Amino acid sequence: MELECPVCGALIELDEEEIEVGEEIECPECGALLVVVKRGRKMYLKPAEEEEEEEYVEDEDEIDWEEVEEEEEETF
């Protein structure tokens, strides 16, 4: 069975008997992480939802340095 990569459009050959719904595969062309999905009788690929890491950067002007020092003292 050939399925199309939704990212780059490459056709990916998959063994129907070995592939499972929900399985993650990597596109050999673009390297995108994809998930096998089945809707009705048709199987297709969709981009895997990667867990987004939230990066919190606090504005240095908003930091209460006295509070930071108190927390450090309590830790040690």
All heavy atoms as a GROMACS GRO file, in nm:
protein
  619
    1MET      N    1   0.085  -0.116   0.000
    1MET     CA    2   0.000   0.000   0.000
    1MET      C    3   0.091   0.124   0.000
    1MET      O    4   0.190   0.128   0.068
    1MET     CB    5  -0.090  -0.005   0.124
    1MET     CG    6  -0.120   0.127   0.183
    1MET     SD    7  -0.214   0.139   0.337
    1MET     CE    8  -0.257  -0.021   0.385
    2GLU      N    9   0.054   0.223  -0.079
    2GLU     CA   10   0.127   0.348  -0.083
    2GLU      C   11   0.042   0.458  -0.021
    2GLU      O   12  -0.075   0.473  -0.055
    2GLU     CB   13   0.160   0.387  -0.227
    2GLU     CG   14   0.274   0.309  -0.287
    2GLU     CD   15   0.312   0.365  -0.423
    2GLU    OE1   16   0.226   0.415  -0.497
    2GLU    OE2   17   0.431   0.355  -0.455
    3LEU      N   18   0.102   0.530   0.071
    3LEU     CA   19   0.034   0.644   0.132
    3LEU      C   20   0.119   0.768   0.107
    3LEU      O   21   0.242   0.761   0.103
    3LEU     CB   22   0.016   0.621   0.283
    3LEU     CG   23  -0.071   0.502   0.322
    3LEU    CD1   24  -0.074   0.487   0.473
    3LEU    CD2   25  -0.213   0.516   0.268
    4GLU      N   26   0.052   0.881   0.096
    4GLU     CA   27   0.121   1.006   0.066
    4GLU      C   28   0.158   1.080   0.193
    4GLU      O   29   0.076   1.095   0.285
    4GLU     CB   30   0.031   1.095  -0.020
    4GLU     CG   31   0.099   1.222  -0.064
    4GLU     CD   32   0.011   1.306  -0.156
    4GLU    OE1   33  -0.072   1.249  -0.228
    4GLU    OE2   34   0.026   1.428  -0.151
    5CYS      N   35   0.282   1.128   0.197
    5CYS     CA   36   0.326   1.211   0.310
    5CYS      C   37   0.254   1.345   0.300
    5CYS      O   38   0.261   1.412   0.197
    5CYS     CB   39   0.478   1.232   0.305
    5CYS     SG   40   0.536   1.349   0.429
    6PRO      N   41   0.182   1.386   0.406
    6PRO     CA   42   0.110   1.513   0.401
    6PRO      C   43   0.202   1.635   0.409
    6PRO      O   44   0.159   1.746   0.384
    6PRO     CB   45   0.017   1.506   0.523
    6PRO     CG   46   0.089   1.416   0.618
    6PRO     CD   47   0.161   1.316   0.532
    7VAL      N   48   0.329   1.612   0.440
    7VAL     CA   49   0.423   1.723   0.452
    7VAL      C   50   0.491   1.752   0.318
    7VAL      O   51   0.493   1.866   0.272
    7VAL     CB   52   0.529   1.694   0.561
    7VAL    CG1   53   0.630   1.806   0.570
    7VAL    CG2   54   0.461   1.672   0.696
    8CYS      N   55   0.545   1.648   0.253
    8CYS     CA   56   0.622   1.670   0.130
    8CYS      C   57   0.559   1.608   0.006
    8CYS      O   58   0.604   1.633  -0.105
    8CYS     CB   59   0.765   1.619   0.147
    8CYS     SG   60   0.779   1.439   0.151
    9GLY      N   61   0.457   1.524   0.024
    9GLY     CA   62   0.389   1.464  -0.090
    9GLY      C   63   0.453   1.335  -0.141
    9GLY      O   64   0.405   1.276  -0.238
   10ALA      N   65   0.559   1.290  -0.077
   10ALA     CA   66   0.624   1.166  -0.121
   10ALA      C   67   0.533   1.047  -0.097
   10ALA      O   68   0.455   1.045  -0.002
   10ALA     CB   69   0.755   1.146  -0.043
   11LEU      N   70   0.540   0.948  -0.186
   11LEU     CA   71   0.465   0.825  -0.168
   11LEU      C   72   0.548   0.729  -0.085
   11LEU      O   73   0.664   0.704  -0.115
   11LEU     CB   74   0.430   0.762  -0.303
   11LEU     CG   75   0.330   0.841  -0.387
   11LEU    CD1   76   0.308   0.773  -0.520
   11LEU    CD2   77   0.199   0.861  -0.314
   12ILE      N   78   0.487   0.677   0.022
   12ILE     CA   79   0.556   0.589   0.116
   12ILE      C   80   0.494   0.451   0.104
   12ILE      O   81   0.373   0.434   0.123
   12ILE     CB   82   0.545   0.641   0.260
   12ILE    CG1   83   0.601   0.784   0.267
   12ILE    CG2   84   0.617   0.549   0.357
   12ILE    CD1   85   0.574   0.855   0.397
   13GLU      N   86   0.576   0.352   0.074
   13GLU     CA   87   0.530   0.214   0.061
   13GLU      C   88   0.524   0.150   0.200
   13GLU      O   89   0.624   0.148   0.273
   13GLU     CB   90   0.626   0.136  -0.029
   13GLU     CG   91   0.581  -0.004  -0.058
   13GLU     CD   92   0.459  -0.012  -0.148
   13GLU    OE1   93   0.445   0.071  -0.239
   13GLU    OE2   94   0.378  -0.104  -0.126
   14LEU      N   95   0.407   0.101   0.238
   14LEU     CA   96   0.388   0.037   0.368
   14LEU      C   97   0.329  -0.101   0.348
   14LEU      O   98   0.246  -0.122   0.259
   14LEU     CB   99   0.295   0.121   0.456
   14LEU     CG  100   0.341   0.262   0.489
   14LEU    CD1  101   0.231   0.337   0.560
   14LEU    CD2  102   0.467   0.260   0.573
   15ASP      N  103   0.369  -0.196   0.431
   15ASP     CA  104   0.314  -0.331   0.426
   15ASP      C  105   0.182  -0.330   0.503
   15ASP      O  106   0.180  -0.308   0.624
   15ASP     CB  107   0.412  -0.430   0.488
   15ASP     CG  108   0.367  -0.574   0.475
   15ASP    OD1  109   0.250  -0.597   0.440
   15ASP    OD2  110   0.450  -0.662   0.498
   16GLU      N  111   0.074  -0.354   0.432
   16GLU     CA  112  -0.060  -0.348   0.491
   16GLU      C  113  -0.077  -0.442   0.611
   16GLU      O  114  -0.149  -0.412   0.705
   16GLU     CB  115  -0.164  -0.386   0.384
   16GLU     CG  116  -0.276  -0.288   0.374
   16GLU     CD  117  -0.369  -0.321   0.260
   16GLU    OE1  118  -0.324  -0.334   0.146
   16GLU    OE2  119  -0.490  -0.332   0.288
   17GLU      N  120  -0.011  -0.555   0.606
   17GLU     CA  121  -0.025  -0.654   0.713
   17GLU      C  122   0.055  -0.618   0.838
   17GLU      O  123   0.025  -0.666   0.946
   17GLU     CB  124   0.017  -0.792   0.660
   17GLU     CG  125  -0.074  -0.841   0.550
   17GLU     CD  126  -0.024  -0.970   0.487
   17GLU    OE1  127   0.072  -1.030   0.538
   17GLU    OE2  128  -0.081  -1.010   0.385
   18GLU      N  129   0.157  -0.536   0.822
   18GLU     CA  130   0.244  -0.504   0.936
   18GLU      C  131   0.214  -0.367   0.998
   18GLU      O  132   0.252  -0.341   1.110
   18GLU     CB  133   0.390  -0.510   0.894
   18GLU     CG  134   0.435  -0.650   0.860
   18GLU     CD  135   0.583  -0.656   0.825
   18GLU    OE1  136   0.656  -0.559   0.851
   18GLU    OE2  137   0.624  -0.760   0.773
   19ILE      N  138   0.148  -0.279   0.924
   19ILE     CA  139   0.124  -0.144   0.974
   19ILE      C  140  -0.001  -0.142   1.061
   19ILE      O  141  -0.099  -0.211   1.033
   19ILE     CB  142   0.113  -0.044   0.856
   19ILE    CG1  143   0.130   0.098   0.905
   19ILE    CG2  144  -0.017  -0.059   0.782
   19ILE    CD1  145   0.270   0.135   0.935
   20GLU      N  146   0.003  -0.068   1.170
   20GLU     CA  147  -0.110  -0.058   1.261
   20GLU      C  148  -0.158   0.086   1.272
   20GLU      O  149  -0.077   0.179   1.267
   20GLU     CB  150  -0.071  -0.108   1.400
   20GLU     CG  151  -0.039  -0.255   1.405
   20GLU     CD  152  -0.006  -0.302   1.547
   20GLU    OE1  153  -0.043  -0.231   1.642
   20GLU    OE2  154   0.055  -0.408   1.558
   21VAL      N  155  -0.287   0.104   1.289
   21VAL     CA  156  -0.344   0.236   1.310
   21VAL      C  157  -0.284   0.294   1.437
   21VAL      O  158  -0.273   0.226   1.539
   21VAL     CB  159  -0.498   0.229   1.319
   21VAL    CG1  160  -0.557   0.365   1.355
   21VAL    CG2  161  -0.556   0.178   1.189
   22GLY      N  162  -0.243   0.419   1.432
   22GLY     CA  163  -0.183   0.485   1.546
   22GLY      C  164  -0.032   0.472   1.550
   22GLY      O  165   0.034   0.539   1.628
   23GLU      N  166   0.023   0.388   1.463
   23GLU     CA  167   0.168   0.369   1.459
   23GLU      C  168   0.235   0.494   1.402
   23GLU      O  169   0.185   0.557   1.310
   23GLU     CB  170   0.201   0.248   1.371
   23GLU     CG  171   0.347   0.213   1.370
   23GLU     CD  172   0.374   0.084   1.293
   23GLU    OE1  173   0.282   0.002   1.277
   23GLU    OE2  174   0.488   0.068   1.251
   24GLU      N  175   0.349   0.531   1.457
   24GLU     CA  176   0.424   0.645   1.407
   24GLU      C  177   0.533   0.596   1.313
   24GLU      O  178   0.601   0.498   1.342
   24GLU     CB  179   0.486   0.725   1.523
   24GLU     CG  180   0.383   0.796   1.607
   24GLU     CD  181   0.444   0.883   1.715
   24GLU    OE1  182   0.566   0.873   1.741
   24GLU    OE2  183   0.371   0.962   1.774
   25ILE      N  184   0.546   0.665   1.200
   25ILE     CA  185   0.652   0.633   1.106
   25ILE      C  186   0.721   0.763   1.066
   25ILE      O  187   0.667   0.871   1.088
   25ILE     CB  188   0.598   0.562   0.979
   25ILE    CG1  189   0.502   0.652   0.903
   25ILE    CG2  190   0.532   0.430   1.014
   25ILE    CD1  191   0.472   0.603   0.764
   26GLU      N  192   0.838   0.750   1.008
   26GLU     CA  193   0.911   0.868   0.963
   26GLU      C  194   0.914   0.867   0.811
   26GLU      O  195   0.942   0.764   0.749
   26GLU     CB  196   1.053   0.864   1.018
   26GLU     CG  197   1.132   0.989   0.987
   26GLU     CD  198   1.269   0.988   1.052
   26GLU    OE1  199   1.278   0.963   1.174
   26GLU    OE2  200   1.367   1.011   0.979
   27CYS      N  201   0.885   0.979   0.749
   27CYS     CA  202   0.890   0.990   0.604
   27CYS      C  203   1.035   0.977   0.560
   27CYS      O  204   1.122   1.049   0.610
   27CYS     CB  205   0.833   1.123   0.557
   27CYS     SG  206   0.851   1.149   0.378
   28PRO      N  207   1.064   0.885   0.467
   28PRO     CA  208   1.202   0.868   0.422
   28PRO      C  209   1.254   0.986   0.340
   28PRO      O  210   1.374   1.005   0.328
   28PRO     CB  211   1.197   0.741   0.338
   28PRO     CG  212   1.055   0.726   0.297
   28PRO     CD  213   0.973   0.791   0.404
   29GLU      N  214   1.164   1.068   0.289
   29GLU     CA  215   1.205   1.183   0.207
   29GLU      C  216   1.235   1.307   0.291
   29GLU      O  217   1.340   1.366   0.281
   29GLU     CB  218   1.098   1.216   0.102
   29GLU     CG  219   1.080   1.109  -0.002
   29GLU     CD  220   1.204   1.093  -0.090
   29GLU    OE1  221   1.266   1.193  -0.130
   29GLU    OE2  222   1.238   0.977  -0.119
   30CYS      N  223   1.138   1.349   0.374
   30CYS     CA  224   1.154   1.475   0.448
   30CYS      C  225   1.183   1.455   0.596
   30CYS      O  226   1.215   1.550   0.667
   30CYS     CB  227   1.031   1.563   0.431
   30CYS     SG  228   0.881   1.502   0.511
   31GLY      N  229   1.168   1.331   0.647
   31GLY     CA  230   1.196   1.303   0.787
   31GLY      C  231   1.085   1.339   0.883
   31GLY      O  232   1.101   1.330   1.004
   32ALA      N  233   0.970   1.382   0.830
   32ALA     CA  234   0.857   1.419   0.917
   32ALA      C  235   0.806   1.297   0.992
   32ALA      O  236   0.800   1.187   0.938
   32ALA     CB  237   0.745   1.480   0.833
   33LEU      N  238   0.768   1.317   1.118
   33LEU     CA  239   0.708   1.212   1.199
   33LEU      C  240   0.559   1.210   1.168
   33LEU      O  241   0.490   1.310   1.180
   33LEU     CB  242   0.732   1.238   1.347
   33LEU     CG  243   0.691   1.127   1.442
   33LEU    CD1  244   0.765   0.997   1.410
   33LEU    CD2  245   0.718   1.168   1.585
   34LEU      N  246   0.510   1.092   1.124
   34LEU     CA  247   0.372   1.078   1.079
   34LEU      C  248   0.301   0.969   1.156
   34LEU      O  249   0.365   0.876   1.206
   34LEU     CB  250   0.369   1.044   0.930
   34LEU     CG  251   0.449   1.137   0.839
   34LEU    CD1  252   0.462   1.077   0.701
   34LEU    CD2  253   0.384   1.274   0.833
   35VAL      N  254   0.169   0.978   1.164
   35VAL     CA  255   0.087   0.879   1.232
   35VAL      C  256  -0.007   0.816   1.130
   35VAL      O  257  -0.065   0.887   1.047
   35VAL     CB  258   0.002   0.944   1.345
   35VAL    CG1  259  -0.087   0.841   1.411
   35VAL    CG2  260   0.091   1.008   1.448
   36VAL      N  261  -0.020   0.684   1.137
   36VAL     CA  262  -0.113   0.612   1.049
   36VAL      C  263  -0.253   0.626   1.107
   36VAL      O  264  -0.276   0.596   1.225
   36VAL     CB  265  -0.074   0.463   1.039
   36VAL    CG1  266  -0.173   0.389   0.951
   36VAL    CG2  267   0.068   0.448   0.986
   37VAL      N  268  -0.346   0.674   1.024
   37VAL     CA  269  -0.484   0.698   1.066
   37VAL      C  270  -0.577   0.624   0.971
   37VAL      O  271  -0.548   0.610   0.852
   37VAL     CB  272  -0.515   0.849   1.062
   37VAL    CG1  273  -0.657   0.877   1.104
   37VAL    CG2  274  -0.418   0.926   1.150
   38LYS      N  275  -0.688   0.575   1.023
   38LYS     CA  276  -0.785   0.507   0.939
   38LYS      C  277  -0.920   0.576   0.955
   38LYS      O  278  -0.966   0.598   1.065
   38LYS     CB  279  -0.796   0.360   0.980
   38LYS     CG  280  -0.884   0.279   0.888
   38LYS     CD  281  -0.876   0.132   0.922
   38LYS     CE  282  -0.955   0.050   0.822
   38LYS     NZ  283  -0.945  -0.093   0.851
   39ARG      N  284  -0.979   0.610   0.842
   39ARG     CA  285  -1.111   0.671   0.843
   39ARG      C  286  -1.197   0.589   0.749
   39ARG      O  287  -1.172   0.586   0.629
   39ARG     CB  288  -1.102   0.816   0.796
   39ARG     CG  289  -1.230   0.893   0.825
   39ARG     CD  290  -1.217   1.038   0.797
   39ARG     NE  291  -1.147   1.106   0.905
   39ARG     CZ  292  -1.089   1.224   0.894
   39ARG    NH1  293  -1.089   1.286   0.780
   39ARG    NH2  294  -1.030   1.280   0.997
   40GLY      N  295  -1.294   0.516   0.805
   40GLY     CA  296  -1.371   0.422   0.724
   40GLY      C  297  -1.280   0.307   0.683
   40GLY      O  298  -1.215   0.246   0.766
   41ARG      N  299  -1.272   0.282   0.555
   41ARG     CA  300  -1.182   0.177   0.506
   41ARG      C  301  -1.048   0.232   0.460
   41ARG      O  302  -0.957   0.157   0.430
   41ARG     CB  303  -1.247   0.105   0.387
   41ARG     CG  304  -1.369   0.027   0.424
   41ARG     CD  305  -1.420  -0.046   0.303
   41ARG     NE  306  -1.542  -0.118   0.335
   41ARG     CZ  307  -1.607  -0.190   0.250
   41ARG    NH1  308  -1.564  -0.200   0.126
   41ARG    NH2  309  -1.716  -0.252   0.286
   42LYS      N  310  -1.038   0.363   0.450
   42LYS     CA  311  -0.919   0.426   0.396
   42LYS      C  312  -0.817   0.459   0.504
   42LYS      O  313  -0.852   0.513   0.609
   42LYS     CB  314  -0.959   0.554   0.321
   42LYS     CG  315  -0.844   0.618   0.249
   42LYS     CD  316  -0.891   0.737   0.169
   42LYS     CE  317  -0.771   0.799   0.100
   42LYS     NZ  318  -0.807   0.912   0.018
   43MET      N  319  -0.692   0.429   0.477
   43MET     CA  320  -0.583   0.465   0.567
   43MET      C  321  -0.507   0.582   0.506
   43MET      O  322  -0.495   0.591   0.384
   43MET     CB  323  -0.489   0.346   0.588
   43MET     CG  324  -0.555   0.231   0.661
   43MET     SD  325  -0.441   0.095   0.686
   43MET     CE  326  -0.372   0.140   0.843
   44TYR      N  327  -0.460   0.669   0.590
   44TYR     CA  328  -0.380   0.780   0.544
   44TYR      C  329  -0.282   0.820   0.654
   44TYR      O  330  -0.286   0.767   0.765
   44TYR     CB  331  -0.466   0.897   0.497
   44TYR     CG  332  -0.548   0.963   0.605
   44TYR    CD1  333  -0.504   1.079   0.667
   44TYR    CD2  334  -0.671   0.910   0.645
   44TYR    CE1  335  -0.578   1.139   0.767
   44TYR    CE2  336  -0.747   0.971   0.743
   44TYR     CZ  337  -0.700   1.085   0.804
   44TYR     OH  338  -0.774   1.145   0.901
   45LEU      N  339  -0.194   0.914   0.622
   45LEU     CA  340  -0.094   0.962   0.718
   45LEU      C  341  -0.125   1.105   0.755
   45LEU      O  342  -0.174   1.183   0.674
   45LEU     CB  343   0.046   0.954   0.655
   45LEU     CG  344   0.093   0.816   0.615
   45LEU    CD1  345   0.222   0.826   0.535
   45LEU    CD2  346   0.114   0.728   0.737
   46LYS      N  347  -0.098   1.139   0.880
   46LYS     CA  348  -0.110   1.278   0.924
   46LYS      C  349   0.011   1.310   1.009
   46LYS      O  350   0.072   1.220   1.069
   46LYS     CB  351  -0.240   1.302   1.001
   46LYS     CG  352  -0.243   1.243   1.139
   46LYS     CD  353  -0.367   1.288   1.213
   46LYS     CE  354  -0.354   1.249   1.360
   46LYS     NZ  355  -0.458   1.307   1.442
   47PRO      N  356   0.051   1.436   1.014
   47PRO     CA  357   0.166   1.474   1.097
   47PRO      C  358   0.140   1.440   1.244
   47PRO      O  359   0.030   1.460   1.294
   47PRO     CB  360   0.178   1.625   1.078
   47PRO     CG  361   0.107   1.653   0.950
   47PRO     CD  362  -0.002   1.550   0.939
   48ALA      N  363   0.241   1.384   1.309
   48ALA     CA  364   0.228   1.352   1.451
   48ALA      C  365   0.229   1.482   1.530
   48ALA      O  366   0.303   1.574   1.499
   48ALA     CB  367   0.343   1.262   1.495
   49GLU      N  368   0.145   1.487   1.630
   49GLU     CA  369   0.142   1.605   1.717
   49GLU      C  370   0.249   1.588   1.822
   49GLU      O  371   0.238   1.504   1.910
   49GLU     CB  372   0.005   1.619   1.782
   49GLU     CG  373  -0.105   1.644   1.682
   49GLU     CD  374  -0.240   1.655   1.748
   49GLU    OE1  375  -0.248   1.677   1.870
   49GLU    OE2  376  -0.339   1.640   1.676
   50GLU      N  377   0.352   1.666   1.807
   50GLU     CA  378   0.461   1.658   1.903
   50GLU      C  379   0.425   1.740   2.025
   50GLU      O  380   0.361   1.843   2.016
   50GLU     CB  381   0.590   1.710   1.841
   50GLU     CG  382   0.635   1.628   1.725
   50GLU     CD  383   0.765   1.679   1.667
   50GLU    OE1  384   0.840   1.744   1.740
   50GLU    OE2  385   0.789   1.653   1.550
   51GLU      N  386   0.467   1.691   2.139
   51GLU     CA  387   0.442   1.764   2.262
   51GLU      C  388   0.526   1.891   2.258
   51GLU      O  389   0.647   1.886   2.244
   51GLU     CB  390   0.481   1.681   2.384
   51GLU     CG  391   0.393   1.560   2.402
   51GLU     CD  392   0.433   1.482   2.525
   51GLU    OE1  393   0.494   1.539   2.616
   51GLU    OE2  394   0.404   1.362   2.526
   52GLU      N  395   0.458   2.002   2.267
   52GLU     CA  396   0.528   2.128   2.263
   52GLU      C  397   0.585   2.160   2.400
   52GLU      O  398   0.515   2.155   2.500
   52GLU     CB  399   0.435   2.240   2.218
   52GLU     CG  400   0.387   2.224   2.076
   52GLU     CD  401   0.297   2.339   2.034
   52GLU    OE1  402   0.302   2.445   2.098
   52GLU    OE2  403   0.223   2.320   1.937
   53GLU      N  404   0.712   2.191   2.400
   53GLU     CA  405   0.775   2.230   2.525
   53GLU      C  406   0.756   2.379   2.541
   53GLU      O  407   0.793   2.457   2.454
   53GLU     CB  408   0.924   2.197   2.523
   53GLU     CG  409   0.951   2.049   2.518
   53GLU     CD  410   1.100   2.020   2.520
   53GLU    OE1  411   1.177   2.108   2.564
   53GLU    OE2  412   1.136   1.912   2.477
   54GLU      N  413   0.695   2.415   2.652
   54GLU     CA  414   0.676   2.557   2.677
   54GLU      C  415   0.802   2.614   2.737
   54GLU      O  416   0.856   2.561   2.833
   54GLU     CB  417   0.558   2.579   2.773
   54GLU     CG  418   0.426   2.544   2.711
   54GLU     CD  419   0.312   2.579   2.804
   54GLU    OE1  420   0.328   2.671   2.887
   54GLU    OE2  421   0.209   2.512   2.795
   55GLU      N  422   0.846   2.720   2.676
   55GLU     CA  423   0.965   2.786   2.728
   55GLU      C  424   0.920   2.918   2.788
   55GLU      O  425   0.865   3.003   2.720
   55GLU     CB  426   1.065   2.810   2.615
   55GLU     CG  427   1.196   2.866   2.666
   55GLU     CD  428   1.298   2.880   2.555
   55GLU    OE1  429   1.312   2.789   2.473
   55GLU    OE2  430   1.362   2.985   2.552
   56TYR      N  431   0.943   2.930   2.918
   56TYR     CA  432   0.900   3.051   2.988
   56TYR      C  433   1.023   3.133   3.018
   56TYR      O  434   1.114   3.090   3.087
   56TYR     CB  435   0.826   3.015   3.117
   56TYR     CG  436   0.785   3.137   3.195
   56TYR    CD1  437   0.682   3.218   3.150
   56TYR    CD2  438   0.851   3.173   3.310
   56TYR    CE1  439   0.644   3.330   3.219
   56TYR    CE2  440   0.814   3.286   3.381
   56TYR     CZ  441   0.709   3.364   3.335
   56TYR     OH  442   0.673   3.475   3.405
   57VAL      N  443   1.025   3.250   2.962
   57VAL     CA  444   1.135   3.341   2.988
   57VAL      C  445   1.076   3.462   3.057
   57VAL      O  446   0.994   3.534   3.000
   57VAL     CB  447   1.207   3.383   2.857
   57VAL    CG1  448   1.318   3.481   2.888
   57VAL    CG2  449   1.258   3.262   2.784
   58GLU      N  450   1.119   3.482   3.178
   58GLU     CA  451   1.067   3.593   3.257
   58GLU      C  452   1.150   3.717   3.227
   58GLU      O  453   1.272   3.711   3.214
   58GLU     CB  454   1.077   3.558   3.406
   58GLU     CG  455   1.002   3.653   3.494
   58GLU     CD  456   0.993   3.600   3.636
   58GLU    OE1  457   1.039   3.490   3.663
   58GLU    OE2  458   0.940   3.673   3.719
   59ASP      N  459   1.082   3.828   3.212
   59ASP     CA  460   1.152   3.953   3.187
   59ASP      C  461   1.234   3.985   3.312
   59ASP      O  462   1.184   3.987   3.423
   59ASP     CB  463   1.049   4.064   3.160
   59ASP     CG  464   1.114   4.195   3.121
   59ASP    OD1  465   1.239   4.201   3.114
   59ASP    OD2  466   1.039   4.291   3.094
   60GLU      N  467   1.361   4.009   3.290
   60GLU     CA  468   1.453   4.030   3.402
   60GLU      C  469   1.408   4.146   3.491
   60GLU      O  470   1.429   4.145   3.612
   60GLU     CB  471   1.594   4.057   3.350
   60GLU     CG  472   1.698   4.046   3.457
   60GLU     CD  473   1.838   4.048   3.402
   60GLU    OE1  474   1.865   3.982   3.302
   60GLU    OE2  475   1.921   4.117   3.463
   61ASP      N  476   1.341   4.246   3.432
   61ASP     CA  477   1.295   4.360   3.511
   61ASP      C  478   1.183   4.320   3.607
   61ASP      O  479   1.159   4.388   3.706
   61ASP     CB  480   1.245   4.472   3.419
   61ASP     CG  481   1.359   4.532   3.337
   61ASP    OD1  482   1.475   4.524   3.382
   61ASP    OD2  483   1.330   4.586   3.228
   62GLU      N  484   1.112   4.209   3.577
   62GLU     CA  485   0.999   4.167   3.659
   62GLU      C  486   1.040   4.069   3.769
   62GLU      O  487   0.958   4.030   3.850
   62GLU     CB  488   0.893   4.103   3.571
   62GLU     CG  489   0.831   4.200   3.473
   62GLU     CD  490   0.731   4.134   3.383
   62GLU    OE1  491   0.695   4.019   3.408
   62GLU    OE2  492   0.689   4.199   3.287
   63ILE      N  493   1.166   4.030   3.773
   63ILE     CA  494   1.211   3.933   3.872
   63ILE      C  495   1.227   4.002   4.007
   63ILE      O  496   1.289   4.107   4.018
   63ILE     CB  497   1.345   3.869   3.830
   63ILE    CG1  498   1.325   3.790   3.701
   63ILE    CG2  499   1.401   3.781   3.941
   63ILE    CD1  500   1.452   3.734   3.643
   64ASP      N  501   1.169   3.942   4.109
   64ASP     CA  502   1.185   3.992   4.245
   64ASP      C  503   1.308   3.923   4.302
   64ASP      O  504   1.302   3.810   4.350
   64ASP     CB  505   1.061   3.961   4.328
   64ASP     CG  506   1.070   4.017   4.469
   64ASP    OD1  507   1.177   4.070   4.507
   64ASP    OD2  508   0.970   4.007   4.542
   65TRP      N  509   1.422   3.990   4.294
   65TRP     CA  510   1.549   3.928   4.333
   65TRP      C  511   1.554   3.894   4.481
   65TRP      O  512   1.618   3.798   4.522
   65TRP     CB  513   1.667   4.017   4.293
   65TRP     CG  514   1.683   4.020   4.145
   65TRP    CD1  515   1.651   4.123   4.061
   65TRP    CD2  516   1.728   3.914   4.062
   65TRP    NE1  517   1.675   4.086   3.931
   65TRP    CE2  518   1.723   3.959   3.928
   65TRP    CE3  519   1.772   3.785   4.084
   65TRP    CZ2  520   1.760   3.880   3.820
   65TRP    CZ3  521   1.810   3.707   3.977
   65TRP    CH2  522   1.804   3.753   3.847
   66GLU      N  523   1.484   3.969   4.565
   66GLU     CA  524   1.480   3.937   4.707
   66GLU      C  525   1.410   3.803   4.729
   66GLU      O  526   1.453   3.722   4.810
   66GLU     CB  527   1.409   4.048   4.785
   66GLU     CG  528   1.489   4.177   4.794
   66GLU     CD  529   1.416   4.287   4.868
   66GLU    OE1  530   1.313   4.258   4.933
   66GLU    OE2  531   1.462   4.402   4.862
   67GLU      N  532   1.303   3.779   4.654
   67GLU     CA  533   1.230   3.653   4.665
   67GLU      C  534   1.318   3.537   4.617
   67GLU      O  535   1.318   3.430   4.677
   67GLU     CB  536   1.103   3.661   4.581
   67GLU     CG  537   1.014   3.540   4.596
   67GLU     CD  538   0.884   3.555   4.519
   67GLU    OE1  539   0.818   3.660   4.530
   67GLU    OE2  540   0.852   3.460   4.447
   68VAL      N  541   1.393   3.558   4.512
   68VAL     CA  542   1.483   3.455   4.460
   68VAL      C  543   1.587   3.419   4.566
   68VAL      O  544   1.614   3.301   4.593
   68VAL     CB  545   1.552   3.499   4.329
   68VAL    CG1  546   1.661   3.403   4.288
   68VAL    CG2  547   1.449   3.519   4.220
   69GLU      N  548   1.644   3.521   4.632
   69GLU     CA  549   1.746   3.496   4.735
   69GLU      C  550   1.686   3.422   4.854
   69GLU      O  551   1.749   3.332   4.909
   69GLU     CB  552   1.807   3.629   4.779
   69GLU     CG  553   1.896   3.692   4.674
   69GLU     CD  554   1.945   3.829   4.712
   69GLU    OE1  555   1.910   3.882   4.820
   69GLU    OE2  556   2.023   3.887   4.632
   70GLU      N  557   1.564   3.456   4.891
   70GLU     CA  558   1.498   3.387   5.004
   70GLU      C  559   1.476   3.240   4.970
   70GLU      O  560   1.496   3.152   5.054
   70GLU     CB  561   1.365   3.455   5.036
   70GLU     CG  562   1.380   3.590   5.104
   70GLU     CD  563   1.246   3.660   5.122
   70GLU    OE1  564   1.140   3.597   5.100
   70GLU    OE2  565   1.246   3.779   5.158
   71GLU      N  566   1.432   3.212   4.846
   71GLU     CA  567   1.410   3.074   4.804
   71GLU      C  568   1.541   2.996   4.804
   71GLU      O  569   1.545   2.880   4.843
   71GLU     CB  570   1.346   3.070   4.665
   71GLU     CG  571   1.202   3.114   4.665
   71GLU     CD  572   1.143   3.117   4.525
   71GLU    OE1  573   1.208   3.072   4.429
   71GLU    OE2  574   1.029   3.166   4.512
   72GLU      N  575   1.649   3.060   4.761
   72GLU     CA  576   1.779   2.992   4.759
   72GLU      C  577   1.825   2.961   4.902
   72GLU      O  578   1.879   2.854   4.929
   72GLU     CB  579   1.883   3.079   4.688
   72GLU     CG  580   1.864   3.083   4.538
   72GLU     CD  581   1.964   3.173   4.469
   72GLU    OE1  582   2.037   3.250   4.537
   72GLU    OE2  583   1.969   3.169   4.345
   73GLU      N  584   1.800   3.053   4.994
   73GLU     CA  585   1.840   3.032   5.133
   73GLU      C  586   1.763   2.915   5.193
   73GLU      O  587   1.817   2.836   5.269
   73GLU     CB  588   1.819   3.159   5.215
   73GLU     CG  589   1.918   3.269   5.184
   73GLU     CD  590   1.886   3.398   5.256
   73GLU    OE1  591   1.790   3.403   5.337
   73GLU    OE2  592   1.957   3.499   5.232
   74GLU      N  593   1.634   2.904   5.159
   74GLU     CA  594   1.550   2.796   5.211
   74GLU      C  595   1.595   2.660   5.155
   74GLU      O  596   1.583   2.560   5.221
   74GLU     CB  597   1.404   2.821   5.176
   74GLU     CG  598   1.343   2.938   5.248
   74GLU     CD  599   1.203   2.970   5.202
   74GLU    OE1  600   1.148   2.892   5.121
   74GLU    OE2  601   1.148   3.072   5.244
   75THR      N  602   1.644   2.661   5.032
   75THR     CA  603   1.685   2.537   4.967
   75THR      C  604   1.813   2.483   5.029
   75THR      O  605   1.830   2.362   5.044
   75THR     CB  606   1.707   2.560   4.816
   75THR    OG1  607   1.590   2.620   4.762
   75THR    CG2  608   1.738   2.432   4.744
   76PHE      N  609   1.904   2.570   5.065
   76PHE     CA  610   2.034   2.524   5.117
   76PHE      C  611   2.036   2.520   5.264
   76PHE      O  612   2.011   2.542   5.353
   76PHE     CB  613   2.148   2.614   5.066
   76PHE     CG  614   2.163   2.603   4.917
   76PHE    CD1  615   2.121   2.707   4.835
   76PHE    CD2  616   2.217   2.492   4.859
   76PHE    CE1  617   2.136   2.699   4.699
   76PHE    CE2  618   2.232   2.482   4.722
   76PHE     CZ  619   2.192   2.587   4.643
   0.00000   0.00000   0.00000
